Amino acid sequence: MLPVTECKLPSFFYLCSMRVTAKELAVLLNGTIEGDPDTWVDRPSKIEEGGPGSISFLGNDKYEPYVYKTDASILLVPKQWQPKKEVQSTLLRVDDVYAAIAKLFKQFGEAQITGPKGISDQAFVHPEAKIGEQVSIGHFAVVEAGAEIGDHCEIGDQVYIGAGVHIGAYTKIQTGTRVLHDCIIGPHCFLYPNVVVGSDGFGFAPQADGSYEKIEQLGNVIIEEQVEIGAGTTIDRAAMGSTIIRKGVKLDNLIQIGHNVEIGENTVIAAQAGIAGSTKIGKNCQIGGQVGFVGHVKIADGTRVQAQSGVASPVKMPNQSLFGSPAFNYTDYVRSYAIFKKLPELYKRINALEKKLRGKEDK
Protein backbone atom coordinates (compact mmCIF):
# COMPACT_ATOMS: atom_id res chain seq x y z
CA MET A 1 0.00 0.00 0.00
CA LEU A 2 1.22 3.48 -0.85
CA PRO A 3 1.98 5.96 1.92
CA VAL A 4 -0.58 8.29 3.46
CA THR A 5 -1.28 11.40 1.37
CA GLU A 6 -2.60 14.68 2.77
CA CYS A 7 -4.66 16.72 0.28
CA LYS A 8 -4.97 20.47 0.00
CA LEU A 9 -7.92 22.25 -1.55
CA PRO A 10 -7.31 22.76 -5.29
CA SER A 11 -7.90 26.15 -6.82
CA PHE A 12 -10.79 24.76 -8.87
CA PHE A 13 -12.89 21.80 -7.79
CA TYR A 14 -15.80 20.57 -9.88
CA LEU A 15 -17.55 17.28 -9.17
CA CYS A 16 -20.42 17.32 -11.62
CA SER A 17 -18.71 15.06 -14.15
CA MET A 18 -18.81 12.31 -11.47
CA ARG A 19 -15.55 10.84 -12.67
CA VAL A 20 -13.50 11.94 -9.68
CA THR A 21 -10.18 11.05 -8.11
CA ALA A 22 -9.38 10.09 -4.56
CA LYS A 23 -7.61 13.45 -4.23
CA GLU A 24 -10.79 15.34 -5.15
CA LEU A 25 -12.94 13.18 -2.90
CA ALA A 26 -10.57 13.78 0.01
CA VAL A 27 -11.20 17.50 -0.38
CA LEU A 28 -14.97 17.05 -0.60
CA LEU A 29 -15.17 14.68 2.39
CA ASN A 30 -12.31 16.12 4.48
CA GLY A 31 -10.56 12.75 4.35
CA THR A 32 -7.07 11.30 4.30
CA ILE A 33 -5.84 9.02 1.51
CA GLU A 34 -3.91 5.77 1.85
CA GLY A 35 -3.02 4.63 -1.63
CA ASP A 36 -2.96 6.25 -5.05
CA PRO A 37 -4.43 9.80 -4.92
CA ASP A 38 -5.09 9.66 -8.68
CA THR A 39 -7.36 6.60 -8.44
CA TRP A 40 -10.67 7.55 -10.03
CA VAL A 41 -14.27 6.38 -9.61
CA ASP A 42 -17.50 7.14 -11.45
CA ARG A 43 -20.14 5.32 -9.38
CA PRO A 44 -20.91 3.99 -5.89
CA SER A 45 -21.29 0.27 -5.15
CA LYS A 46 -22.02 -2.13 -2.32
CA ILE A 47 -18.80 -3.46 -0.86
CA GLU A 48 -19.65 -7.06 -1.79
CA GLU A 49 -20.35 -6.03 -5.38
CA GLY A 50 -17.61 -3.45 -5.92
CA GLY A 51 -15.76 -3.35 -9.21
CA PRO A 52 -13.05 -1.24 -10.82
CA GLY A 53 -14.12 2.39 -11.03
CA SER A 54 -16.50 2.15 -8.07
CA ILE A 55 -16.36 3.57 -4.55
CA SER A 56 -17.69 1.63 -1.58
CA PHE A 57 -17.48 1.91 2.20
CA LEU A 58 -17.04 0.02 5.45
CA GLY A 59 -19.67 1.21 7.90
CA ASN A 60 -20.31 -2.05 9.77
CA ASP A 61 -17.66 -4.44 11.08
CA LYS A 62 -19.56 -7.50 9.85
CA TYR A 63 -18.69 -6.46 6.28
CA GLU A 64 -14.95 -6.29 6.97
CA PRO A 65 -14.20 -9.63 5.21
CA TYR A 66 -15.28 -8.01 1.93
CA VAL A 67 -12.64 -5.30 2.37
CA TYR A 68 -9.93 -7.82 1.54
CA LYS A 69 -11.78 -9.25 -1.50
CA THR A 70 -13.49 -6.27 -3.12
CA ASP A 71 -12.43 -4.88 -6.49
CA ALA A 72 -13.76 -1.40 -5.62
CA SER A 73 -11.18 1.23 -6.54
CA ILE A 74 -11.76 3.36 -3.42
CA LEU A 75 -13.06 2.43 0.02
CA LEU A 76 -14.34 4.88 2.62
CA VAL A 77 -13.30 3.70 6.07
CA PRO A 78 -13.27 5.20 9.60
CA LYS A 79 -10.08 7.05 10.51
CA GLN A 80 -9.39 4.69 13.42
CA TRP A 81 -9.96 1.45 11.49
CA GLN A 82 -6.88 -0.73 10.95
CA PRO A 83 -6.78 -3.54 8.33
CA LYS A 84 -5.85 -7.05 9.40
CA LYS A 85 -4.71 -8.04 5.89
CA GLU A 86 -3.51 -6.36 2.73
CA VAL A 87 -6.11 -4.17 1.03
CA GLN A 88 -5.98 -3.61 -2.73
CA SER A 89 -8.32 -0.61 -2.79
CA THR A 90 -7.22 2.95 -2.15
CA LEU A 91 -8.50 3.87 1.32
CA LEU A 92 -10.11 7.20 2.10
CA ARG A 93 -10.24 7.70 5.86
CA VAL A 94 -13.01 9.96 7.22
CA ASP A 95 -14.33 10.91 10.65
CA ASP A 96 -17.88 9.65 10.01
CA VAL A 97 -18.39 7.13 7.21
CA TYR A 98 -22.18 7.50 7.02
CA ALA A 99 -22.05 11.30 6.96
CA ALA A 100 -19.45 11.09 4.18
CA ILE A 101 -21.62 8.65 2.22
CA ALA A 102 -24.64 10.95 2.54
CA LYS A 103 -22.61 13.86 1.17
CA LEU A 104 -21.15 11.76 -1.62
CA PHE A 105 -24.51 10.28 -2.64
CA LYS A 106 -25.94 13.77 -2.82
CA GLN A 107 -23.28 14.63 -5.39
CA PHE A 108 -23.95 11.49 -7.42
CA GLY A 109 -27.70 12.08 -7.19
CA GLU A 110 -27.44 15.66 -8.41
CA ALA A 111 -25.34 14.49 -11.33
CA GLN A 112 -27.83 11.76 -12.28
CA ILE A 113 -31.13 13.63 -11.82
CA THR A 114 -31.59 15.95 -14.76
CA GLY A 115 -34.71 17.98 -14.20
CA PRO A 116 -36.41 20.28 -16.69
CA LYS A 117 -34.41 23.23 -17.99
CA GLY A 118 -36.35 26.42 -18.45
CA ILE A 119 -40.11 26.55 -18.90
CA SER A 120 -41.53 24.01 -21.32
CA ASP A 121 -43.67 25.24 -24.21
CA GLN A 122 -46.11 22.51 -23.19
CA ALA A 123 -46.52 23.85 -19.64
CA PHE A 124 -49.40 26.15 -18.64
CA VAL A 125 -48.40 29.09 -16.46
CA HIS A 126 -51.21 31.50 -15.64
CA PRO A 127 -50.41 35.14 -16.47
CA GLU A 128 -51.12 36.07 -12.84
CA ALA A 129 -48.62 33.56 -11.44
CA LYS A 130 -45.26 34.89 -10.25
CA ILE A 131 -42.21 32.93 -11.36
CA GLY A 132 -38.75 33.61 -9.87
CA GLU A 133 -35.40 33.62 -11.59
CA GLN A 134 -33.88 30.48 -13.12
CA VAL A 135 -37.02 28.41 -12.51
CA SER A 136 -37.59 25.22 -14.50
CA ILE A 137 -41.09 23.93 -15.29
CA GLY A 138 -41.60 20.63 -17.10
CA HIS A 139 -43.93 19.36 -19.80
CA PHE A 140 -47.68 19.54 -19.11
CA ALA A 141 -47.18 21.16 -15.71
CA VAL A 142 -49.85 23.64 -14.58
CA VAL A 143 -49.30 26.74 -12.45
CA GLU A 144 -52.52 28.51 -11.51
CA ALA A 145 -53.33 32.17 -10.87
CA GLY A 146 -51.75 33.77 -7.82
CA ALA A 147 -49.16 31.02 -7.37
CA GLU A 148 -45.63 32.16 -6.51
CA ILE A 149 -42.59 30.03 -7.30
CA GLY A 150 -39.26 31.11 -5.82
CA ASP A 151 -35.88 31.40 -7.50
CA HIS A 152 -34.09 28.25 -8.73
CA CYS A 153 -37.08 25.96 -8.21
CA GLU A 154 -37.53 22.85 -10.35
CA ILE A 155 -41.10 21.84 -11.19
CA GLY A 156 -41.26 18.47 -12.95
CA ASP A 157 -43.47 17.16 -15.73
CA GLN A 158 -47.23 16.98 -15.05
CA VAL A 159 -46.96 18.77 -11.70
CA TYR A 160 -50.00 20.80 -10.61
CA ILE A 161 -49.48 24.00 -8.61
CA GLY A 162 -52.82 25.38 -7.42
CA ALA A 163 -54.05 28.94 -7.05
CA GLY A 164 -52.36 30.96 -4.34
CA VAL A 165 -49.65 28.38 -3.63
CA HIS A 166 -46.29 29.72 -2.43
CA ILE A 167 -43.10 27.71 -3.06
CA GLY A 168 -39.75 28.77 -1.61
CA ALA A 169 -36.45 29.06 -3.44
CA TYR A 170 -34.47 25.97 -4.50
CA THR A 171 -37.36 23.60 -3.87
CA LYS A 172 -37.69 20.61 -6.23
CA ILE A 173 -41.03 19.01 -7.03
CA GLN A 174 -40.97 15.84 -9.09
CA THR A 175 -43.30 14.37 -11.69
CA GLY A 176 -47.01 14.09 -11.01
CA THR A 177 -47.11 15.88 -7.65
CA ARG A 178 -50.12 18.05 -6.79
CA VAL A 179 -49.89 21.08 -4.50
CA LEU A 180 -53.44 22.34 -4.08
CA HIS A 181 -54.70 25.87 -3.50
CA ASP A 182 -53.25 28.18 -0.85
CA CYS A 183 -50.65 25.73 0.47
CA ILE A 184 -47.17 26.94 1.39
CA ILE A 185 -43.90 25.09 0.81
CA GLY A 186 -40.66 26.56 2.14
CA PRO A 187 -37.22 26.73 0.54
CA HIS A 188 -34.89 23.80 -0.09
CA CYS A 189 -37.64 21.18 0.04
CA PHE A 190 -37.85 18.04 -2.09
CA LEU A 191 -41.14 16.41 -3.06
CA TYR A 192 -40.87 13.06 -4.84
CA PRO A 193 -43.33 11.83 -7.52
CA ASN A 194 -47.08 11.79 -6.92
CA VAL A 195 -47.12 13.56 -3.56
CA VAL A 196 -50.43 15.28 -2.79
CA VAL A 197 -50.33 18.36 -0.59
CA GLY A 198 -53.59 19.99 0.46
CA SER A 199 -56.23 17.40 -0.37
CA ASP A 200 -59.35 17.70 1.80
CA GLY A 201 -59.14 16.38 5.34
CA PHE A 202 -61.40 13.46 6.29
CA GLY A 203 -64.21 15.33 8.01
CA PHE A 204 -67.87 14.26 8.06
CA ALA A 205 -70.70 14.98 10.50
CA PRO A 206 -73.07 12.06 11.27
CA GLN A 207 -76.74 12.78 10.59
CA ALA A 208 -79.87 11.51 12.32
CA ASP A 209 -80.72 9.28 9.37
CA GLY A 210 -77.32 7.56 9.52
CA SER A 211 -75.80 9.46 6.62
CA TYR A 212 -72.82 11.82 6.77
CA GLU A 213 -72.58 15.49 5.89
CA LYS A 214 -69.20 16.68 4.57
CA ILE A 215 -67.44 19.30 6.70
CA GLU A 216 -65.72 21.76 4.40
CA GLN A 217 -61.96 21.89 4.87
CA LEU A 218 -61.08 25.58 4.80
CA GLY A 219 -57.45 25.59 6.00
CA ASN A 220 -54.18 24.85 4.23
CA VAL A 221 -50.87 23.00 4.58
CA ILE A 222 -47.64 24.70 5.63
CA ILE A 223 -44.38 22.88 4.90
CA GLU A 224 -41.33 24.60 6.33
CA GLU A 225 -37.79 24.52 4.92
CA GLN A 226 -35.55 21.50 4.21
CA VAL A 227 -38.40 19.00 4.25
CA GLU A 228 -38.36 15.83 2.10
CA ILE A 229 -41.60 14.04 1.23
CA GLY A 230 -41.54 10.57 -0.33
CA ALA A 231 -43.49 9.32 -3.33
CA GLY A 232 -47.22 8.84 -2.93
CA THR A 233 -47.44 10.55 0.46
CA THR A 234 -50.55 12.64 1.12
CA ILE A 235 -50.87 15.59 3.48
CA ASP A 236 -54.43 16.79 4.12
CA ARG A 237 -55.32 20.45 4.47
CA ALA A 238 -56.66 21.62 7.82
CA ALA A 239 -60.35 22.05 8.50
CA MET A 240 -59.39 25.46 9.90
CA GLY A 241 -55.88 26.87 10.34
CA SER A 242 -53.00 24.77 9.02
CA THR A 243 -51.59 21.28 8.87
CA ILE A 244 -47.91 21.96 9.63
CA ILE A 245 -44.75 20.05 8.70
CA ARG A 246 -41.86 21.70 10.52
CA LYS A 247 -38.29 22.33 9.39
CA GLY A 248 -36.12 19.34 8.55
CA VAL A 249 -38.87 16.68 8.64
CA LYS A 250 -38.26 13.61 6.45
CA LEU A 251 -41.28 11.61 5.29
CA ASP A 252 -40.96 8.27 3.50
CA ASN A 253 -43.26 6.96 0.74
CA LEU A 254 -46.99 6.28 1.14
CA ILE A 255 -47.59 8.13 4.41
CA GLN A 256 -50.99 9.61 5.32
CA ILE A 257 -50.96 12.87 7.31
CA GLY A 258 -54.44 13.88 8.49
CA HIS A 259 -55.93 17.36 8.79
CA ASN A 260 -54.55 19.75 11.43
CA VAL A 261 -51.65 17.41 12.25
CA GLU A 262 -48.38 19.04 13.29
CA ILE A 263 -45.04 17.28 12.93
CA GLY A 264 -42.10 18.75 14.84
CA GLU A 265 -38.65 19.67 13.56
CA ASN A 266 -36.32 16.93 12.32
CA THR A 267 -38.79 14.12 12.90
CA VAL A 268 -38.48 11.16 10.51
CA ILE A 269 -41.36 8.85 9.57
CA ALA A 270 -41.02 5.58 7.62
CA ALA A 271 -43.35 4.26 4.92
CA GLN A 272 -47.05 3.48 5.34
CA ALA A 273 -47.43 5.28 8.65
CA GLY A 274 -50.77 6.98 9.27
CA ILE A 275 -51.43 9.97 11.51
CA ALA A 276 -55.03 10.84 12.30
CA GLY A 277 -56.31 14.39 12.50
CA SER A 278 -55.13 16.97 15.04
CA THR A 279 -52.32 14.83 16.46
CA LYS A 280 -49.17 16.74 17.40
CA ILE A 281 -45.88 14.88 17.03
CA GLY A 282 -42.85 16.44 18.72
CA LYS A 283 -39.46 17.23 17.31
CA ASN A 284 -36.65 14.69 16.74
CA CYS A 285 -39.06 11.73 16.81
CA GLN A 286 -38.38 8.51 14.89
CA ILE A 287 -41.47 6.68 13.63
CA GLY A 288 -41.18 3.22 12.07
CA GLY A 289 -43.05 1.81 9.12
CA GLN A 290 -46.81 1.13 9.35
CA VAL A 291 -47.15 2.90 12.69
CA GLY A 292 -50.64 4.28 13.34
CA PHE A 293 -51.57 7.25 15.54
CA VAL A 294 -55.07 8.00 16.76
CA GLY A 295 -56.29 11.57 16.46
CA HIS A 296 -56.07 14.41 18.97
CA VAL A 297 -53.03 13.14 20.93
CA LYS A 298 -49.71 14.81 21.65
CA ILE A 299 -46.43 12.91 21.27
CA ALA A 300 -43.40 14.11 23.24
CA ASP A 301 -40.11 15.16 21.68
CA GLY A 302 -37.64 12.38 20.89
CA THR A 303 -40.22 9.58 20.92
CA ARG A 304 -39.20 6.45 19.01
CA VAL A 305 -41.95 4.09 17.82
CA GLN A 306 -41.13 0.65 16.43
CA ALA A 307 -42.66 -0.56 13.16
CA GLN A 308 -46.32 -1.71 13.11
CA SER A 309 -47.05 -0.20 16.51
CA GLY A 310 -50.32 1.58 17.31
CA VAL A 311 -50.23 4.72 19.44
CA ALA A 312 -53.64 5.17 21.06
CA SER A 313 -52.89 7.65 23.86
CA PRO A 314 -50.71 10.71 24.51
CA VAL A 315 -46.97 10.22 25.09
CA LYS A 316 -45.97 12.72 27.78
CA MET A 317 -42.43 11.62 28.69
CA PRO A 318 -39.80 12.56 26.06
CA ASN A 319 -37.23 10.20 24.53
CA GLN A 320 -39.18 7.00 25.12
CA SER A 321 -39.06 3.94 22.87
CA LEU A 322 -42.48 2.37 22.25
CA PHE A 323 -43.57 -0.94 20.78
CA GLY A 324 -46.80 -2.89 20.35
CA SER A 325 -50.43 -2.18 19.64
CA PRO A 326 -51.45 -0.34 21.67
CA ALA A 327 -47.86 0.75 22.06
CA PHE A 328 -46.11 0.89 25.43
CA ASN A 329 -42.55 1.01 26.75
CA TYR A 330 -40.22 -0.86 24.37
CA THR A 331 -38.29 -2.78 27.05
CA ASP A 332 -41.50 -3.82 28.82
CA TYR A 333 -42.96 -4.95 25.49
CA VAL A 334 -39.95 -7.11 24.62
CA ARG A 335 -40.01 -8.73 28.08
CA SER A 336 -43.75 -9.26 27.85
CA TYR A 337 -43.48 -10.77 24.38
CA ALA A 338 -40.81 -13.19 25.57
CA ILE A 339 -43.33 -14.44 28.15
CA PHE A 340 -46.25 -14.33 25.73
CA LYS A 341 -44.51 -16.77 23.37
CA LYS A 342 -44.21 -19.23 26.26
CA LEU A 343 -47.87 -19.01 27.35
CA PRO A 344 -48.98 -22.35 25.78
CA GLU A 345 -46.17 -24.21 27.56
CA LEU A 346 -46.78 -22.32 30.81
CA TYR A 347 -50.48 -23.16 30.55
CA LYS A 348 -49.69 -26.87 30.25
CA ARG A 349 -47.34 -26.73 33.23
CA ILE A 350 -49.92 -24.92 35.37
CA ASN A 351 -52.56 -27.51 34.46
CA ALA A 352 -50.15 -30.33 35.35
CA LEU A 353 -49.35 -28.71 38.71
CA GLU A 354 -53.06 -28.24 39.46
CA LYS A 355 -53.72 -31.92 38.74
CA LYS A 356 -50.90 -32.94 41.10
CA LEU A 357 -52.25 -30.66 43.83
CA ARG A 358 -55.78 -31.99 43.39
CA GLY A 359 -54.42 -35.55 43.60
CA LYS A 360 -52.69 -34.80 46.90
CA GLU A 361 -55.84 -33.11 48.26
CA ASP A 362 -57.98 -36.15 47.29
CA LYS A 363 -55.66 -38.42 49.29
C-alpha positions, -999 to +999 in steps of 0.1 A: +000+000+000+012+035-009+020+060+019-006+083+035-013+114+014-026+147+028-047+167+003-050+205+000-079+222-016-073+228-053-079+261-068-108+248-089-129+218-078-158+206-099-176+173-092-204+173-116-187+151-141-188+123-115-155+108-127-135+119-097-102+111-081-094+101-046-076+134-042-108+153-052-129+132-029-106+138+000-112+175-004-150+171-006-152+147+024-123+161+045-106+128+043-071+113+043-058+090+015-039+058+018-030+046-016-030+063-051-044+098-049-051+097-087-074+066-084-107+075-100-143+064-096-175+071-114-201+053-094-209+040-059-213+003-052-220-021-023-188-035-009-197-071-018-203-060-054-176-035-059-158-034-092-131-012-108-141+024-110-165+022-081-164+036-045-177+016-016-175+019+022-170+000+055-197+012+079-203-020+098-177-044+111-196-075+099-187-065+063-150-063+070-142-096+052-153-080+019-126-053+024-099-078+015-118-092-015-135-063-031-124-049-065-138-014-056-112+012-065-118+034-034-131+024+000-143+049+026-133+037+061-133+052+096-101+070+105-094+047+134-100+014+115-069-007+109-068-035+083-059-071+094-047-080+059-035-064+027-061-042+010-060-036-027-083-006-028-072+030-021-085+039+013-101+072+021-102+077+059-130+100+072-143+109+107-179+097+100-184+071+072-222+075+070-220+113+070-194+111+042-216+086+022-246+110+025-226+139+012-212+118-016-245+103-026-259+138-028-233+146-054-239+115-074-277+121-072-274+157-084-253+145-113-278+118-123-311+136-118-316+159-148-347+180-142-364+203-167-344+232-180-363+264-185-401+266-189-415+240-213-437+252-242-461+225-232-465+238-196-494+261-186-484+291-165-512+315-156-504+351-165-511+361-128-486+336-114-453+349-102-422+329-114-388+336-099-354+336-116-339+305-131-370+284-125-376+252-145-411+239-153-416+206-171-439+194-198-477+195-191-472+212-157-499+236-146-493+267-125-525+285-115-533+322-109-517+338-078-492+310-074-456+322-065-426+300-073-393+311-058-359+314-075-341+283-087-371+260-082-375+228-103-411+218-112-413+185-129-435+172-157-472+170-150-470+188-117-500+208-106-495+240-086-528+254-074-540+289-071-524+310-043-496+284-036-463+297-024-431+277-031-397+288-016-364+291-034-345+260-045-374+236-039-377+206-062-410+190-070-410+158-091-433+144-117-470+141-110-471+159-076-501+181-068-499+211-045-534+223-041-547+259-035-533+282-008-507+257+005-472+269+014-439+251+008-407+266+021-372+267+005-349+238-001-376+212+000-378+180-021-411+164-031-409+131-048-433+118-075-471+118-069-471+136-036-504+153-028-503+184-006-536+200+005-562+174-004-593+177+018-591+164+053-614+135+063-642+153+080-679+143+081-707+150+105-731+121+113-767+128+106-799+115+123-807+093+094-773+076+095-758+095+066-728+118+068-726+155+059-692+167+046-674+193+067-657+218+044-620+219+049-611+256+048-575+256+060-542+248+042-509+230+046-476+247+056-444+229+049-413+246+063-378+245+049-355+215+042-384+190+042-384+158+021-416+140+012-415+106-003-435+093-033-472+088-029-474+106+005-506+126+011-509+156+035-544+168+041-553+205+045-567+216+078-603+220+085-594+255+099-559+269+103-530+248+090-516+213+089-479+220+096-448+200+087-419+217+105-383+223+094-361+193+086-389+167+086-383+136+064-413+116+053-410+083+035-433+070+007-470+063+011-476+081+044-510+096+053-510+129+073-544+139+085-559+174+088-545+197+114-516+174+122-484+190+133-450+173+129-421+188+148-386+197+136-363+169+123-388+141+129-385+112+105-414+089+096-410+056+076-433+043+049-470+035+053-474+053+086-508+070+093-514+100+115-550+108+123-563+144+125-551+170+150-523+148+165-492+167+174-459+149+170-429+164+187-395+172+173-367+147+167-391+117+168-384+085+149-415+067+136-412+032+121-431+018+091-468+011+093-472+029+127-506+043+133-516+072+155-551+080+168-563+116+165-561+144+190-530+131+209-497+148+217-464+129+213-434+141+232-401+152+217-376+124+209-402+096+209-392+064+190-419+041+178-411+007+164-427-006+132-463-017+131-471-002+165-503+016+173-502+047+194-536+052+211-529+076+239-507+107+245-470+102+251-460+127+278-424+116+287-398+126+261-372+102+245-392+070+251-391+039+229-425+024+223-436-009+208-468-029+204-504-022+196-515-003+217-479+008+221-461+009+254-426+010+267-402-009+244-383-028+271-415-038+288-430-049+255-399-071+246-400-087+281-438-093+278-435-108+244-408-132+256-433-144+281-462-143+257-445-168+234-442-192+263-479-190+274-490-223+258-462-242+276-468-223+308-505-232+306-497-269+302-473-267+332-499-249+354-526-275+345-501-303+354-493-287+387-531-282+395-537-319+387-509-329+411-523-307+438-558-320+434-544-355+436-527-348+469-558-331+483-580-361+473-557-384+493 
